[in-house]
Amino acid sequence: MKHAAPKNLSVEDAAQAFAALGSEQRLGVLQTLVRGGPQGLSIGELGERSGITGSTLTHHLRFLTHAGLVTQVKRGRSTICAAVAYDMAEALSSYLLRHCCADTDHSEHNHD
């Protein structure tokens, strides 16, 4: 289950993904999927493991999917499997760390 995430996220895409993670329950769902591995989990298994079921789980998955953090496979009217879009999660992490330490004064760290 691969979701094509851009190498360099736009500020809008990054903000949308971070907003999706702004809920404790959505963050918990994502962490449950990370623990489940790249093959993903059935919706029933995800509900059991996360403690979130029914329309509440569907609501949270919709947010995470729209933000590109979760992929879902549907067969007919049923969602069979959900998994973390690892490439998007990595892109979000890279976005956050892209300019790490860019504004530090390197002379402060030079002890020569």
C-alpha positions in Angstrom: 0.0 0.0 0.0 1.9 3.0 -1.3 0.8 6.6 -1.3 2.7 8.9 -3.4 3.9 11.8 -1.2 5.9 14.6 -2.6 9.6 14.8 -1.6 9.2 18.4 -0.6 5.8 19.0 1.0 4.1 22.3 0.6 3.4 24.3 3.7 -0.3 23.6 3.1 0.1 19.9 2.8 2.3 19.8 5.9 -0.2 21.9 7.9 -3.1 19.6 6.8 -1.2 16.5 8.0 -0.2 18.1 11.3 -3.8 19.2 11.8 -5.0 15.6 11.2 -2.6 14.5 14.0 -3.9 17.2 16.3 -6.4 14.8 17.8 -5.3 12.3 20.5 -7.6 9.6 19.0 -6.3 10.2 15.4 -2.7 10.0 16.7 -3.6 6.8 18.5 -5.1 5.3 15.3 -2.0 6.2 13.4 0.3 4.7 16.1 -1.9 1.5 16.0 -1.4 1.3 12.3 2.3 1.9 12.6 2.5 -1.0 15.1 0.5 -3.1 12.7 3.1 -2.8 10.0 3.1 -2.1 6.3 0.4 -4.8 5.4 -2.1 -2.7 7.4 -5.0 -3.9 9.4 -8.6 -4.7 8.7 -11.0 -2.1 10.0 -12.3 -4.5 12.6 -8.8 -5.3 13.8 -7.9 -1.6 13.9 -11.0 -0.9 15.9 -10.2 -3.6 18.4 -6.5 -2.6 18.8 -7.2 1.2 19.0 -10.4 0.9 21.1 -12.1 3.2 18.6 -14.9 1.7 16.5 -17.8 2.5 14.3 -18.5 5.9 12.9 -15.9 7.5 15.2 -13.2 5.3 13.6 -14.5 6.1 10.2 -14.4 9.8 10.9 -10.8 9.7 12.1 -9.7 7.5 9.2 -11.3 10.0 6.8 -9.2 12.8 8.3 -6.0 10.7 8.2 -6.6 9.5 4.7 -7.4 13.0 3.4 -4.1 14.2 4.9 -2.3 11.4 3.0 -1.2 9.7 6.2 -3.3 6.5 5.8 -4.2 4.5 2.8 -7.3 2.3 2.5 -8.3 -0.6 0.3 -12.0 -0.9 -0.5 -13.8 -3.9 -1.9 -17.3 -2.9 -2.9 -18.8 -1.0 0.0 -16.4 -2.4 2.6 -13.1 -1.1 3.7 -10.9 -4.2 4.0 -7.6 -2.7 5.1 -6.0 0.5 6.3 -2.2 1.1 6.5 0.1 4.0 7.3 1.4 5.8 4.2 5.0 5.6 5.3 6.3 7.7 2.5 4.0 10.6 3.6 5.0 10.1 7.3 8.6 10.3 6.2 8.0 13.4 4.1 6.3 15.1 7.0 9.2 14.3 9.3 11.6 15.6 6.7 9.6 18.7 6.3 9.9 19.4 10.0 13.6 18.8 10.1 14.6 20.2 6.7 16.1 23.3 8.0 17.4 22.0 11.3 19.9 24.3 12.9 20.0 26.5 9.8 19.9 29.7 12.0 22.4 28.7 14.6 25.5 30.7 15.0 28.3 28.2 14.1 30.9 30.4 15.8 29.3 29.7 19.2 30.0 26.0 18.7 33.6 26.5 17.7 35.9 26.1 20.6 39.1 26.7 18.8 
